[in-house]
């Protein structure tokens, strides 16, 4: 099998699986209970939160373990906006956000919030001038993803942080799912009010993620229940998931440079090979993108048909976000950067990891060429 869909999910490492099983079998007590063995479980939870803080250098942030980035994004955005339901304010995002952010903004727009959806340029980078002109005294939240999950474009988070310094009331939320542990940030995580991650993108467990936010923020609970995890994520804590999430972050940060350099070489090789095929349009501009994501379109051919052709060869790619790939709608990120209906309905995402090889890329490109020219 040749796997080129690591943006959708990754295989958990043996270390993470063994840790998950160990915690599940030895610390199965409810961390919220008051007896001694439960207190040991709670201490392990606190230790895991501290590992996250130390790994990312955010001592003044709270760590809320969640079921993944979708829940974390919802808790972050609603957590800010629920403070302003009576005087619905302005909130800003981009047109190319992940559905777990974009659709939350759509919901908030329906209930009366003034929502601005920022344009992006042909490289998939948000329009900073539009951001500046959209900000006003009533703006309470800006939510911009760090790395786009379709084309890999890296957003200028550092510049956005600078812009928002003139608007202290406004909070910055960053969906860091495709960036954290993969590429080196040009910003300080301490300058980000709220950010989110998902373990299974980093060789961790599915159904595991985190919301990390500045402890000075008044985050309103969106879920109603008891007071576990500051009441932001109430309910019995999945300790094994939390412990492995922390370990996943720790490992990703530890090996970030090594993995990045390997993937960067793979990405350059892939781009050069793809450029040899005239019928393929490259949607990702690698100068402005993460090397882990490479998006193409083949206008004359149905992308889903090509995906299944490759599947028969045991080569796995994606035709968009795994959260929306079963729909027939144009991929909104591709349409936003190309304004081309055909390109946005024929896109294929090739996502790389440090586990891929140059030989695998050769096989993929050969099969694409064979299909196109047959």
C-alpha positions as CSV (number, residue, x, y, z in Angstrom):
1,X,0.0,0.0,0.0
2,X,1.1,3.5,-0.8
3,X,-0.5,6.1,1.4
4,X,-0.7,9.8,0.3
5,X,-3.5,11.0,2.5
6,X,-1.8,11.9,5.8
7,X,-3.7,15.2,5.8
8,X,-6.9,13.2,6.4
9,X,-5.4,10.9,9.1
10,X,-2.2,9.1,10.0
11,X,-1.5,5.7,11.5
12,X,-0.9,5.8,15.2
13,X,2.6,4.9,16.3
14,X,3.3,1.7,18.3
15,X,4.4,3.9,21.2
16,X,1.1,5.8,21.3
17,X,-1.0,2.7,21.0
18,X,0.9,1.0,23.8
19,X,0.5,4.1,26.0
20,X,-3.2,4.3,25.3
21,X,-3.6,0.7,26.3
22,X,-1.5,1.1,29.4
23,X,-3.4,4.1,30.7
24,X,-6.7,2.5,29.8
25,X,-5.9,-0.6,31.8
26,X,-4.0,0.9,34.8
27,X,-5.7,4.3,35.3
28,X,-9.2,3.4,34.4
29,X,-10.7,5.3,37.4
30,X,-12.7,8.4,37.0
31,X,-10.2,11.3,37.5
32,X,-13.0,13.4,39.1
33,X,-13.5,11.0,42.0
34,X,-12.1,11.7,45.4
35,X,-10.4,8.5,46.5
36,X,-6.7,7.9,46.2
37,X,-6.5,5.8,42.9
38,X,-8.7,8.4,41.2
39,X,-6.5,11.2,42.5
40,X,-3.5,9.4,40.8
41,X,-5.5,9.4,37.6
42,X,-6.2,13.1,38.0
43,X,-2.5,13.8,38.7
44,X,-1.7,12.1,35.4
45,X,-4.2,14.4,33.7
46,X,-2.5,17.5,35.2
47,X,0.9,16.1,34.1
48,X,-0.4,15.7,30.6
49,X,-1.7,19.3,30.5
50,X,1.7,20.5,31.7
51,X,3.5,18.4,29.0
52,X,1.4,20.3,26.4
53,X,2.2,23.7,27.9
54,X,6.0,22.9,28.2
55,X,6.1,21.5,24.6
56,X,4.5,24.6,23.1
57,X,5.9,27.1,25.6
58,X,2.5,28.4,26.8
59,X,2.6,28.3,30.6
60,X,-0.2,30.9,30.8
61,X,-2.6,28.9,28.7
62,X,-5.3,26.4,29.7
63,X,-5.4,23.0,28.1
64,X,-8.7,21.4,27.4
65,X,-8.6,17.9,26.0
66,X,-11.4,17.3,23.5
67,X,-12.7,14.6,21.1
68,X,-10.8,16.3,18.3
69,X,-10.4,19.7,16.5
70,X,-14.0,19.9,15.4
71,X,-15.2,20.0,19.0
72,X,-12.2,22.2,20.0
73,X,-13.0,24.8,17.3
74,X,-16.7,24.8,18.3
75,X,-15.8,25.3,21.9
76,X,-13.4,28.1,21.1
77,X,-15.6,30.1,18.8
78,X,-18.9,29.7,20.6
79,X,-17.0,30.2,23.9
80,X,-16.1,33.7,22.8
81,X,-19.3,34.6,20.9
82,X,-21.7,33.3,23.5
83,X,-20.6,36.3,25.7
84,X,-22.2,38.6,23.1
85,X,-25.5,37.0,22.2
86,X,-27.5,40.0,23.3
87,X,-25.5,42.5,21.3
88,X,-24.2,40.4,18.4
89,X,-20.8,41.7,17.3
90,X,-18.6,41.5,14.3
91,X,-16.6,38.3,13.8
92,X,-14.1,37.6,11.0
93,X,-12.9,34.5,9.3
94,X,-11.7,33.5,5.8
95,X,-13.5,31.9,2.8
96,X,-11.2,28.8,3.0
97,X,-11.6,27.6,6.6
98,X,-12.2,24.0,7.5
99,X,-15.9,23.2,7.9
100,X,-15.5,23.0,11.7
101,X,-14.8,26.7,11.7
102,X,-16.6,28.0,8.5
103,X,-19.9,26.3,9.3
104,X,-19.8,27.7,12.9
105,X,-19.5,31.2,11.5
106,X,-22.4,30.4,9.2
107,X,-24.5,29.4,12.2
108,X,-23.5,32.6,14.1
109,X,-24.4,34.6,11.0
110,X,-27.9,33.1,11.1
111,X,-28.5,34.2,14.6
112,X,-27.4,37.8,14.0
113,X,-23.6,38.1,14.2
114,X,-22.0,40.5,11.7
115,X,-19.7,38.1,9.8
116,X,-16.9,39.0,7.4
117,X,-15.5,36.3,5.2
118,X,-12.0,37.4,4.0
119,X,-10.9,36.8,0.4
120,X,-7.7,35.0,-0.4
121,X,-5.3,35.6,-3.3
122,X,-4.2,33.2,-6.0
123,X,-1.8,31.6,-3.5
124,X,-4.5,31.0,-0.9
125,X,-3.3,33.8,1.5
126,X,-5.8,36.0,3.3
127,X,-6.1,39.6,2.2
128,X,-4.6,41.5,5.1
129,X,-5.7,44.9,3.8
130,X,-9.3,43.6,3.8
131,X,-8.7,42.4,7.3
132,X,-7.5,45.8,8.4
133,X,-10.5,47.6,6.8
134,X,-13.0,45.1,8.3
135,X,-11.8,45.5,11.9
136,X,-13.8,47.9,14.1
137,X,-14.5,48.6,17.8
138,X,-17.3,45.9,17.7
139,X,-15.0,43.1,16.4
140,X,-14.6,40.4,19.0
141,X,-13.1,37.5,17.2
142,X,-10.8,36.7,14.2
143,X,-10.5,33.1,13.3
144,X,-7.8,32.2,10.7
145,X,-6.4,28.7,10.1
146,X,-2.6,28.4,10.2
147,X,-2.2,26.0,7.3
148,X,-5.0,25.3,4.8
149,X,-6.0,21.6,4.7
150,X,-6.7,21.6,0.9
151,X,-3.8,23.4,-0.7
152,X,-1.4,23.9,2.3
153,X,-1.2,27.7,2.1
154,X,0.4,29.1,5.2
155,X,-1.4,32.1,6.6
156,X,0.6,35.2,7.9
157,X,-0.4,34.6,11.5
158,X,2.5,36.8,12.8
159,X,1.2,39.7,10.7
160,X,-2.3,39.2,11.9
161,X,-1.1,39.2,15.5
162,X,0.5,42.6,14.9
163,X,-2.7,44.0,13.3
164,X,-4.8,42.9,16.2
165,X,-2.7,44.6,18.8
166,X,-4.6,47.8,18.0
167,X,-7.8,45.9,18.9
168,X,-7.3,44.5,22.4
169,X,-10.9,43.5,22.7
170,X,-10.7,41.2,19.7
171,X,-9.5,37.6,20.2
172,X,-7.5,35.6,17.7
173,X,-8.4,31.9,17.2
174,X,-6.1,29.7,15.1
175,X,-7.0,26.3,13.8
176,X,-3.5,24.8,13.9
177,X,-4.4,21.3,12.9
178,X,-2.2,21.1,9.8
179,X,0.6,23.3,11.2
180,X,1.3,22.3,14.8
181,X,4.1,19.8,15.0
182,X,4.7,20.0,11.2
183,X,6.1,23.4,10.3
184,X,8.0,25.9,12.5
185,X,5.8,28.8,13.5
186,X,7.0,32.3,12.8
187,X,4.9,33.5,15.7
188,X,4.9,32.8,19.4
189,X,2.0,30.6,20.6
190,X,1.7,32.9,23.6
191,X,0.4,35.6,21.3
192,X,-2.5,33.4,20.1
193,X,-5.5,33.7,22.3
194,X,-7.0,30.3,21.3
195,X,-5.7,27.5,19.2
196,X,-6.7,24.0,18.4
197,X,-5.2,20.7,17.3
198,X,-6.1,17.1,16.5
199,X,-4.0,14.1,17.5
200,X,-4.8,11.8,14.6
201,X,-3.1,14.2,12.1
202,X,0.2,13.6,14.0
203,X,0.3,9.8,14.4
204,X,-1.9,9.9,17.4
205,X,-5.3,8.5,18.4
206,X,-8.6,9.5,16.6
207,X,-11.2,11.2,18.7
208,X,-8.5,13.1,20.5
209,X,-7.5,16.8,20.4
210,X,-7.1,19.9,22.4
211,X,-8.2,23.5,22.8
212,X,-5.4,25.6,24.2
213,X,-6.3,29.2,25.3
214,X,-5.0,32.1,27.3
215,X,-6.1,31.7,30.9
216,X,-7.1,35.4,31.1
217,X,-9.9,34.8,28.6
218,X,-13.5,34.5,29.8
219,X,-14.5,31.5,27.8
220,X,-18.2,30.8,28.2
221,X,-19.1,27.1,28.3
222,X,-20.9,25.9,25.2
223,X,-21.6,22.4,26.6
224,X,-23.6,22.2,29.9
225,X,-22.7,19.7,32.5
226,X,-20.4,19.4,35.5
227,X,-17.2,21.2,36.1
228,X,-14.6,18.9,34.5
229,X,-11.9,20.8,32.6
230,X,-13.1,24.2,33.9
231,X,-16.6,23.4,32.7
232,X,-15.5,24.0,29.1
233,X,-15.5,20.3,28.3
234,X,-17.8,18.7,31.0
235,X,-18.2,15.0,31.3
236,X,-16.1,12.1,32.4
237,X,-12.6,12.6,31.1
238,X,-11.1,10.1,28.7
239,X,-7.7,9.9,30.4
240,X,-6.0,7.6,27.9
241,X,-7.0,9.9,25.1
242,X,-5.7,13.0,27.0
243,X,-2.4,11.4,28.0
244,X,-1.7,10.2,24.4
245,X,-2.7,13.6,23.1
246,X,0.0,15.2,25.2
247,X,2.5,12.6,24.2
248,X,1.6,13.1,20.5
249,X,2.2,16.8,20.8
250,X,5.5,16.3,22.6
251,X,6.7,13.8,19.9
252,X,5.6,16.0,17.0
253,X,7.4,19.0,18.4
254,X,10.5,16.9,19.1
255,X,10.8,15.5,15.6
256,X,9.3,18.5,13.8
257,X,12.5,19.7,12.1
258,X,13.6,16.2,11.1
259,X,10.2,15.3,9.6
260,X,9.9,18.7,7.9
261,X,13.2,18.4,6.1
262,X,12.4,15.0,4.8
263,X,8.9,16.0,3.6
264,X,10.3,19.2,2.0
265,X,12.6,17.1,-0.2
266,X,9.8,14.8,-1.1
267,X,7.6,17.8,-2.0
268,X,10.2,19.3,-4.3
269,X,10.7,15.9,-6.0
270,X,6.9,15.5,-6.4
271,X,6.5,19.0,-7.9
272,X,9.2,18.5,-10.5
273,X,7.7,15.1,-11.5
274,X,4.2,16.5,-11.8
275,X,5.4,19.4,-13.9
276,X,6.4,16.9,-16.6
277,X,2.8,16.1,-17.2
278,X,1.2,18.9,-19.3
279,X,-2.4,17.9,-18.5
280,X,-2.0,18.5,-14.8
281,X,-2.6,21.9,-13.2
282,X,-0.9,22.5,-9.9
283,X,-3.1,24.3,-7.4
284,X,-0.6,24.6,-4.6
285,X,2.0,27.3,-4.8
286,X,4.8,25.6,-2.9
287,X,6.5,28.9,-2.2
288,X,3.7,29.8,0.1
289,X,2.6,26.4,1.3
290,X,3.4,23.6,3.7
291,X,5.3,20.8,2.0
292,X,3.0,18.3,3.6
293,X,0.1,19.2,1.2
294,X,0.2,19.3,-2.7
295,X,-3.0,19.9,-4.7
296,X,-3.5,19.3,-8.4
297,X,-6.4,19.3,-10.9
298,X,-6.7,17.3,-14.1
299,X,-9.4,19.1,-16.1
300,X,-10.2,16.5,-18.6
301,X,-10.8,13.7,-16.1
302,X,-13.1,13.0,-13.2
303,X,-11.1,13.3,-10.0
304,X,-13.2,10.6,-8.2
305,X,-12.6,8.2,-11.1
306,X,-8.8,8.8,-10.9
307,X,-8.9,8.3,-7.1
308,X,-10.6,4.9,-7.5
309,X,-8.2,4.0,-10.3
310,X,-5.3,4.7,-8.0
311,X,-7.1,2.8,-5.2
312,X,-7.1,-0.3,-7.4
313,X,-3.3,0.0,-7.5
314,X,-3.3,0.4,-3.7
315,X,-2.3,4.1,-3.9
316,X,-4.4,6.3,-1.7
317,X,-5.0,10.1,-2.4
318,X,-7.9,12.4,-1.6
319,X,-10.3,14.5,-3.6
320,X,-10.6,17.1,-0.9
321,X,-11.1,17.3,2.8
322,X,-12.1,14.0,4.3
323,X,-14.8,15.9,6.1
324,X,-16.5,16.8,2.8
325,X,-15.1,14.6,0.1
326,X,-18.3,12.7,-0.4
327,X,-20.1,15.8,-1.7
328,X,-20.2,16.8,-5.4
329,X,-19.9,20.5,-4.7
330,X,-16.9,22.5,-6.0
331,X,-14.0,22.5,-3.5
332,X,-14.4,26.0,-2.0
333,X,-10.7,26.6,-1.4
334,X,-9.8,25.7,-5.0
335,X,-12.6,27.9,-6.3
336,X,-11.5,30.8,-4.0
337,X,-8.0,30.8,-5.5
338,X,-8.9,30.0,-9.2
339,X,-12.5,31.1,-9.7
340,X,-12.6,28.1,-12.0
341,X,-15.5,25.7,-11.7
342,X,-13.8,22.9,-13.5
343,X,-10.5,23.1,-11.5
344,X,-12.5,23.2,-8.3
345,X,-14.4,20.0,-9.1
346,X,-11.5,18.0,-10.4
347,X,-8.9,18.6,-7.7
348,X,-6.8,15.8,-6.1
349,X,-5.0,16.3,-2.8
350,X,-1.7,14.5,-2.4
351,X,-0.5,14.7,1.2
352,X,3.0,13.6,2.3
353,X,4.5,12.4,5.5
354,X,8.0,11.5,6.6
355,X,7.1,7.9,6.0
356,X,6.7,8.3,2.3
357,X,9.6,7.7,-0.2
358,X,10.8,8.9,-3.5
359,X,10.1,5.5,-5.0
360,X,6.4,5.9,-4.0
361,X,6.2,9.2,-5.7
362,X,7.6,7.7,-8.8
363,X,4.9,5.0,-8.8
364,X,2.2,7.6,-8.2
365,X,3.3,9.9,-11.0
366,X,3.7,6.9,-13.4
367,X,0.2,5.8,-12.7
368,X,-1.2,9.3,-13.2
369,X,0.6,9.5,-16.5
370,X,-0.6,6.0,-17.5
371,X,-4.2,7.0,-16.7
372,X,-4.1,10.3,-18.5
373,X,-2.5,8.9,-21.7
374,X,-4.2,5.6,-22.0
